[in-house]
Amino acid sequence: MRSNNHFAGVLVCGCAVAVMGTHRVVAQEALRTALESDAAARLRNQPVVSPPPGDVMRWGPATFDISLTYSLEATDNATYVETDRRKDLIQRPMLQVGVLYQLTSQSRLDFRTGIGYEDYIDNTVEDTFFISPGSELALDVRVGNGVVTFFDRLDYSQETVNQGGVSGVGRFPQLENVVGLRSVWNFDKWVYHAGYSHLNVFIMEDSGAGTVDFSYLERAEEHFFGRAGYNFDQPVELGVEATGTLADYVQEVQRDYYAVSAGPYLTWTAADALEITLRGGVVYTVFSPTNGFSGTNGFSEDEDLTSFYAGVLIDHRLTDHITYGFSATHDIRPAISLGSDYIETTRLELDAEWRMTPNLTLTSVIFGEAAEEVGVAETEKYRRFGISVGPLYRVSRHFSCFARYAFNLRDSDEEGRSYRENRAAIGVTYRF
């Protein structure tokens, strides 16, 4: 299977996160959080560092992975607009830190983050700090046949291209902080998962050029998750999972809601070279009335939505040098536009990695999606397409360089909401 090493990916993603947004996750919000917790747990089970033991940074029982990245990016549409596009150069220094502290034989503390600064040469109003997705502080404690994890995850990447419903602004200044508890219990061939998390969504500032006030998106959410699965003699796990979400918006112009989902899932693994995951189910959402919208617009009463989520995820090591992943997902997510309730998205994504030589790796991602954002006054339908490709060359044990090109296209049925962007980046990373 492909390595999920956090900092190996950051070498390229330090620039690629700004190039195109990908999310191989099928979701309601509570299920999205649970699947992110699954991915974070798999990452924590890998070594914090991949160099030979003699190169590992240690201080007592703590293991460190520290690196610095600098990239220079060129874009022909810095504010993601349909007309009057602005070119710009962007400097992006970034610090990545990973720490693993073995507290006892039954518990460990894991911390991973990437922080940096975006410096726009021309559009200086866009300058901002960022925190990379995947930043997390987690405490794993073994209890009998189970593992209990306390975690705090932070994401402040701000990239417009990561949000399908956003256009016409230089950045999307949303900070997400998820604090929660996750437990996994194994009894013979049965495995049980249970979790609770609290999500806060903050809008930290304006959105730069073409400023839009997104403060109406600030909210708190409670997420509940449960899963029960059975491992057959073959490498197959089959089970059911259910979630619940309670969302409370700060401003009354957005409707609070609660949602529940339930459905089966199946995971099949073949000789550590192929993993296929299927999941799907029903989602029921109830939107509450608000004082911000009421009366004649129909917001004075509860309204409900019955929909579905579905996903197919494939990870395949084709050869010793080539791996790829494919996903097809359909999901419901909170809306972005003022007064809208939700975005329903169908997405296809293919990513590949080719290790051409021991020191040279080529990575690529291509995706397409069709979405509908349902609002009170109007509904927007849009399609997106993106492609990203670039090499990573490891010059020495500590030094590497990379390049990246990406193209993103958004086609909307609303005037002025489409855009296209070309972006190229080069960069270097030094790993201590």
C-alpha positions as CSV (number, residue, x, y, z in Angstrom):
1,M,0.0,0.0,0.0
2,R,1.1,3.6,-0.5
3,S,2.9,5.2,2.3
4,N,0.9,7.8,4.2
5,N,4.0,9.4,5.8
6,H,2.9,12.9,6.7
7,F,6.1,14.8,5.9
8,A,7.0,12.9,2.7
9,G,3.7,14.2,1.4
10,V,4.3,17.7,2.7
11,L,7.4,18.1,0.6
12,V,5.1,18.4,-2.4
13,C,1.9,19.4,-0.7
14,G,3.6,22.5,0.8
15,C,2.8,24.0,-2.6
16,A,0.2,21.5,-3.9
17,V,-2.3,22.3,-1.2
18,A,-2.5,25.7,-2.7
19,V,-2.8,24.3,-6.2
20,M,-5.8,22.0,-6.0
21,G,-8.1,20.7,-3.3
22,T,-8.7,17.0,-3.0
23,H,-10.8,15.1,-0.5
24,R,-11.0,11.3,-0.9
25,V,-13.7,11.2,1.8
26,V,-17.3,10.4,1.6
27,A,-19.1,12.4,4.2
28,Q,-21.7,13.7,6.4
29,E,-19.8,16.0,8.8
30,A,-19.7,13.4,11.6
31,L,-18.7,10.6,9.2
32,R,-16.1,12.9,7.6
33,T,-14.6,13.5,11.1
34,A,-14.6,9.8,11.9
35,L,-12.9,8.9,8.6
36,E,-10.3,11.6,9.2
37,S,-9.7,10.0,12.6
38,D,-9.2,6.6,10.9
39,A,-6.7,8.1,8.6
40,A,-4.8,9.9,11.4
41,A,-4.7,6.7,13.4
42,R,-3.1,4.9,10.4
43,L,-0.6,7.7,10.1
44,R,0.3,7.5,13.8
45,N,1.0,3.8,13.4
46,Q,3.8,4.6,10.9
47,P,7.2,5.8,12.1
48,V,7.3,9.5,12.6
49,V,10.6,9.5,10.6
50,S,11.6,7.3,7.8
51,P,15.5,7.7,7.7
52,P,17.8,5.0,9.1
53,P,17.8,4.7,12.9
54,G,21.2,6.6,13.1
55,D,19.6,9.6,11.5
56,V,16.6,9.9,13.8
57,M,16.5,13.0,16.1
58,R,15.9,11.9,19.6
59,W,15.7,13.6,23.0
60,G,15.0,11.1,25.8
61,P,11.9,9.1,24.9
62,A,10.8,11.7,22.2
63,T,11.4,11.3,18.5
64,F,11.4,14.3,16.2
65,D,11.0,15.1,12.5
66,I,11.6,18.7,11.6
67,S,11.9,20.2,8.1
68,L,11.9,23.5,6.4
69,T,10.3,24.1,3.0
70,Y,10.4,27.1,0.7
71,S,8.4,27.4,-2.6
72,L,7.8,30.0,-5.2
73,E,4.5,29.9,-7.1
74,A,3.2,31.7,-10.1
75,T,-0.5,32.0,-10.8
76,D,-2.5,33.6,-13.6
77,N,-5.7,34.0,-11.4
78,A,-4.8,34.9,-7.8
79,T,-8.4,35.8,-6.9
80,Y,-10.3,33.0,-8.8
81,V,-12.4,35.3,-10.9
82,E,-14.1,34.8,-14.3
83,T,-12.8,38.1,-15.8
84,D,-10.0,40.6,-15.0
85,R,-7.7,37.9,-13.8
86,R,-4.6,39.0,-11.8
87,K,-1.3,37.3,-12.1
88,D,1.0,37.0,-9.1
89,L,4.0,35.4,-7.6
90,I,3.7,33.8,-4.1
91,Q,6.5,33.0,-1.7
92,R,5.6,30.2,0.7
93,P,8.1,29.4,3.6
94,M,6.9,26.5,5.8
95,L,8.0,24.7,8.9
96,Q,6.9,21.1,9.5
97,V,7.3,19.5,12.9
98,G,6.5,15.9,14.1
99,V,7.0,14.7,17.6
100,L,6.3,11.2,19.0
101,Y,6.6,10.8,22.8
102,Q,6.3,7.4,24.3
103,L,4.8,8.1,27.7
104,T,4.5,4.5,28.9
105,S,4.4,1.1,27.3
106,Q,0.7,1.5,26.9
107,S,0.4,5.2,25.8
108,R,2.0,7.7,23.5
109,L,1.6,11.3,22.6
110,D,1.8,12.3,18.9
111,F,2.1,15.9,17.5
112,R,2.3,16.8,13.8
113,T,1.8,20.2,12.2
114,G,2.9,22.4,9.4
115,I,2.8,26.2,9.7
116,G,3.8,28.8,7.1
117,Y,3.3,32.2,5.5
118,E,2.1,33.2,2.1
119,D,3.7,36.3,0.7
120,Y,2.1,37.7,-2.5
121,I,4.4,39.9,-4.5
122,D,1.7,42.1,-6.1
123,N,-1.6,41.5,-4.2
124,T,-0.1,42.0,-0.7
125,V,-3.6,42.1,0.8
126,E,-3.6,38.3,0.3
127,D,-0.6,37.8,2.6
128,T,-1.5,35.4,5.4
129,F,-0.3,32.7,7.8
130,F,-1.6,29.1,7.4
131,I,-1.7,25.8,9.2
132,S,-1.6,22.7,7.0
133,P,-4.4,20.2,7.0
134,G,-3.6,17.1,9.2
135,S,-2.1,19.2,12.0
136,E,-3.0,17.2,15.1
137,L,-2.2,16.5,18.8
138,A,-3.2,13.0,19.8
139,L,-2.8,10.8,22.9
140,D,-3.2,7.1,22.3
141,V,-3.9,4.9,25.4
142,R,-4.2,1.1,25.2
143,V,-6.9,-0.3,27.5
144,G,-7.2,-4.1,27.3
145,N,-8.3,-5.0,23.8
146,G,-8.9,-1.5,22.8
147,V,-7.2,1.8,22.0
148,V,-8.7,5.1,23.3
149,T,-7.5,8.3,21.5
150,F,-7.9,11.9,22.7
151,F,-7.2,14.3,19.8
152,D,-7.2,17.9,18.8
153,R,-7.0,18.7,15.0
154,L,-6.5,22.1,13.4
155,D,-6.9,23.2,9.8
156,Y,-6.3,26.8,8.6
157,S,-5.2,26.4,5.0
158,Q,-7.5,29.1,3.6
159,E,-7.2,28.0,0.0
160,T,-10.1,29.0,-2.2
161,V,-9.6,26.1,-4.5
162,N,-10.2,23.6,-1.7
163,Q,-13.8,24.8,-1.4
164,G,-15.9,24.0,-4.5
165,G,-18.6,26.5,-3.5
166,V,-16.2,29.5,-3.4
167,S,-15.1,31.7,-6.2
168,G,-14.1,35.4,-6.8
169,V,-12.0,35.7,-3.6
170,G,-8.3,35.3,-2.9
171,R,-8.7,33.1,0.1
172,F,-11.3,31.4,2.3
173,P,-10.2,32.3,5.9
174,Q,-11.9,29.4,7.7
175,L,-10.3,27.8,10.7
176,E,-11.6,24.4,11.8
177,N,-10.7,23.0,15.2
178,V,-11.9,19.5,16.1
179,V,-11.5,18.1,19.7
180,G,-12.7,14.6,20.4
181,L,-12.5,11.1,21.7
182,R,-12.1,7.9,19.6
183,S,-12.1,4.3,20.8
184,V,-11.5,1.1,18.9
185,W,-12.1,-2.3,20.5
186,N,-11.2,-5.8,19.1
187,F,-12.9,-8.9,20.4
188,D,-12.0,-12.0,18.4
189,K,-13.2,-11.2,14.9
190,W,-15.4,-8.3,15.9
191,V,-14.3,-4.7,15.9
192,Y,-16.2,-1.8,17.4
193,H,-15.6,1.9,16.9
194,A,-17.2,4.7,18.9
195,G,-16.4,8.4,18.9
196,Y,-17.5,11.9,19.9
197,S,-16.0,15.2,18.6
198,H,-16.7,18.9,18.9
199,L,-16.1,21.1,15.9
200,N,-15.7,24.9,16.0
201,V,-15.6,26.8,12.7
202,F,-14.1,30.3,12.9
203,I,-13.8,33.0,10.2
204,M,-10.5,34.7,11.1
205,E,-10.5,37.8,8.8
206,D,-11.8,39.1,5.5
207,S,-11.2,37.2,2.3
208,G,-8.7,39.6,0.7
209,A,-9.2,41.0,-2.7
210,G,-12.9,40.8,-3.7
211,T,-13.6,40.8,0.0
212,V,-16.6,38.7,1.2
213,D,-17.6,38.5,4.8
214,F,-17.9,34.8,5.5
215,S,-18.6,35.3,9.2
216,Y,-22.1,33.9,8.8
217,L,-20.5,30.4,8.5
218,E,-19.2,30.4,12.1
219,R,-20.7,27.6,14.0
220,A,-20.3,24.8,16.5
221,E,-21.1,21.1,15.7
222,E,-21.4,18.0,17.9
223,H,-20.5,14.8,16.1
224,F,-21.4,11.2,17.2
225,F,-20.1,8.1,15.5
226,G,-20.5,4.3,15.9
227,R,-19.3,1.3,13.9
228,A,-19.5,-2.4,14.3
229,G,-17.7,-4.8,11.9
230,Y,-16.8,-8.5,11.5
231,N,-13.5,-9.7,10.1
232,F,-14.0,-12.8,7.9
233,D,-11.3,-15.4,7.4
234,Q,-10.5,-13.8,4.0
235,P,-9.2,-10.2,4.4
236,V,-12.7,-8.8,4.4
237,E,-14.3,-6.5,7.0
238,L,-18.0,-6.0,6.7
239,G,-20.2,-3.9,9.1
240,V,-22.5,-1.0,9.7
241,E,-21.8,2.5,10.8
242,A,-24.0,5.4,12.0
243,T,-23.5,9.1,12.7
244,G,-25.3,12.0,14.2
245,T,-24.6,15.8,13.8
246,L,-25.9,18.8,15.7
247,A,-25.0,22.2,14.1
248,D,-25.5,25.6,15.7
249,Y,-24.7,28.7,13.7
250,V,-23.6,31.9,15.5
251,Q,-25.6,34.1,13.1
252,E,-29.3,33.6,12.5
253,V,-29.1,34.1,8.8
254,Q,-28.0,30.4,8.5
255,R,-30.3,27.7,9.6
256,D,-29.2,25.3,12.4
257,Y,-29.6,21.6,11.6
258,Y,-29.3,18.1,12.9
259,A,-28.5,15.1,10.7
260,V,-28.3,11.3,11.1
261,S,-26.9,8.8,8.7
262,A,-26.6,5.0,8.7
263,G,-25.3,2.4,6.2
264,P,-23.1,-0.6,5.6
265,Y,-19.4,-0.6,4.7
266,L,-17.0,-3.2,3.4
267,T,-13.2,-3.3,3.3
268,W,-11.2,-5.9,1.3
269,T,-7.4,-6.1,1.4
270,A,-5.4,-8.4,-0.9
271,A,-1.8,-9.2,0.1
272,D,-1.1,-5.6,1.2
273,A,-1.1,-4.5,-2.5
274,L,-4.7,-3.8,-3.0
275,E,-7.4,-2.3,-0.7
276,I,-11.0,-1.6,-1.7
277,T,-13.5,0.2,0.5
278,L,-17.2,0.5,-0.2
279,R,-19.6,2.4,1.9
280,G,-23.0,4.0,1.5
281,G,-26.2,4.8,3.3
282,V,-29.1,7.1,4.0
283,V,-28.9,10.7,5.4
284,Y,-31.8,12.5,7.0
285,T,-31.3,16.2,7.8
286,V,-33.7,18.6,9.5
287,F,-33.1,22.4,9.1
288,S,-34.5,24.6,11.8
289,P,-36.3,28.0,11.3
290,T,-34.3,31.2,12.0
291,N,-35.1,34.8,12.8
292,G,-32.9,35.8,9.9
293,F,-35.2,34.2,7.3
294,S,-38.9,33.8,8.2
295,G,-42.4,34.2,7.0
296,T,-43.0,34.4,3.3
297,N,-39.7,32.7,2.3
298,G,-40.7,29.5,4.0
299,F,-38.1,29.5,6.7
300,S,-40.6,29.8,9.6
301,E,-41.0,26.0,9.8
302,D,-38.6,23.0,10.0
303,E,-37.7,21.6,6.6
304,D,-36.2,18.1,6.1
305,L,-34.0,16.5,3.5
306,T,-33.6,12.8,2.8
307,S,-30.6,12.0,0.6
308,F,-27.7,9.5,0.5
309,Y,-24.0,9.1,0.7
310,A,-21.9,6.6,-1.2
311,G,-18.2,6.0,-1.8
312,V,-15.8,3.7,-3.6
313,L,-12.1,4.0,-2.6
314,I,-9.3,1.9,-4.2
315,D,-5.6,1.9,-3.3
316,H,-3.4,-0.3,-5.4
317,R,0.3,-0.9,-5.5
318,L,0.6,-1.8,-9.2
319,T,4.3,-2.5,-9.2
320,D,7.2,-2.0,-6.8
321,H,7.5,1.5,-8.3
322,I,3.9,2.6,-9.2
323,T,1.0,3.1,-6.9
324,Y,-2.4,4.7,-7.5
325,G,-5.6,5.5,-5.8
326,F,-9.1,6.0,-7.2
327,S,-12.3,7.3,-5.5
328,A,-15.9,8.0,-6.5
329,T,-18.0,9.7,-3.8
330,H,-21.4,11.3,-3.4
331,D,-22.0,13.4,-0.2
332,I,-23.9,16.3,1.4
333,R,-21.9,19.1,3.0
334,P,-22.8,22.5,4.7
335,A,-23.4,25.3,2.2
336,I,-21.0,28.2,1.6
337,S,-23.3,30.9,0.1
338,L,-25.3,33.1,2.4
339,G,-28.8,31.7,3.1
340,S,-28.0,28.3,1.5
341,D,-28.4,25.0,3.3
342,Y,-26.2,22.4,1.7
343,I,-24.0,21.3,-1.2
344,E,-24.6,18.0,-2.8
345,T,-21.5,16.7,-4.6
346,T,-20.5,13.8,-6.8
347,R,-16.8,13.5,-7.3
348,L,-14.3,11.3,-9.2
349,E,-10.6,11.4,-8.3
350,L,-7.5,9.6,-9.5
351,D,-4.0,10.0,-8.0
352,A,-0.8,8.2,-8.9
353,E,2.8,8.0,-7.8
354,W,5.7,6.7,-9.9
355,R,9.0,6.1,-8.2
356,M,11.1,6.5,-11.4
357,T,14.5,6.1,-9.6
358,P,15.5,5.7,-6.0
359,N,15.7,9.5,-5.8
360,L,13.1,10.7,-8.3
361,T,9.3,10.4,-7.8
362,L,6.5,11.7,-10.0
363,T,3.1,12.4,-8.5
364,S,-0.1,13.4,-10.2
365,V,-3.8,14.0,-9.3
366,I,-6.8,14.5,-11.5
367,F,-10.4,15.1,-10.4
368,G,-13.8,16.1,-11.6
369,E,-17.0,16.9,-9.7
370,A,-20.5,18.0,-10.3
371,A,-22.3,19.9,-7.5
372,E,-25.5,21.7,-6.6
373,E,-25.7,24.3,-3.8
374,V,-29.3,24.6,-2.7
375,G,-30.4,28.0,-1.3
376,V,-33.5,29.9,-0.4
377,A,-33.7,32.3,-3.3
378,E,-31.6,30.4,-5.9
379,T,-29.7,27.1,-6.5
380,E,-26.3,27.1,-8.1
381,K,-25.1,24.2,-10.2
382,Y,-21.4,24.0,-11.0
383,R,-18.8,21.6,-12.3
384,R,-15.1,21.5,-11.5
385,F,-12.1,19.9,-13.1
386,G,-8.5,19.9,-11.9
387,I,-5.2,18.3,-12.7
388,S,-1.8,18.5,-10.9
389,V,1.5,16.9,-11.8
390,G,5.1,17.3,-10.6
391,P,8.4,15.6,-9.7
392,L,10.1,15.3,-6.3
393,Y,13.9,14.8,-6.4
394,R,15.8,13.7,-3.3
395,V,19.2,15.3,-3.7
396,S,20.7,13.9,-0.4
397,R,19.5,12.4,2.9
398,H,18.5,15.9,4.1
399,F,17.8,17.9,1.0
400,S,15.2,17.6,-1.7
401,C,13.6,19.8,-4.4
402,F,10.2,19.7,-6.2
403,A,8.2,21.3,-9.0
404,R,4.5,21.3,-9.6
405,Y,2.0,22.4,-12.3
406,A,-1.8,22.5,-11.8
407,F,-4.8,23.6,-13.8
408,N,-8.2,24.2,-12.1
409,L,-11.5,25.0,-13.8
410,R,-14.9,25.9,-12.3
411,D,-18.0,26.2,-14.6
412,S,-21.1,27.6,-13.0
413,D,-24.6,28.3,-14.3
414,E,-24.5,31.6,-12.4
415,E,-22.9,34.6,-14.2
416,G,-19.6,35.6,-12.7
417,R,-19.1,32.5,-10.7
418,S,-16.8,30.5,-13.0
419,Y,-13.0,30.6,-13.2
420,R,-9.9,28.9,-14.5
421,E,-6.4,29.0,-13.1
422,N,-3.0,27.8,-14.1
423,R,-0.4,27.6,-11.3
424,A,3.3,26.5,-11.3
425,A,5.6,26.0,-8.3
426,I,9.2,25.1,-7.5
427,G,10.6,24.6,-4.1
428,V,13.2,23.0,-1.8
429,T,13.0,21.2,1.5
430,Y,15.7,20.6,4.1
431,R,15.0,17.9,6.6
432,F,17.0,18.0,9.8
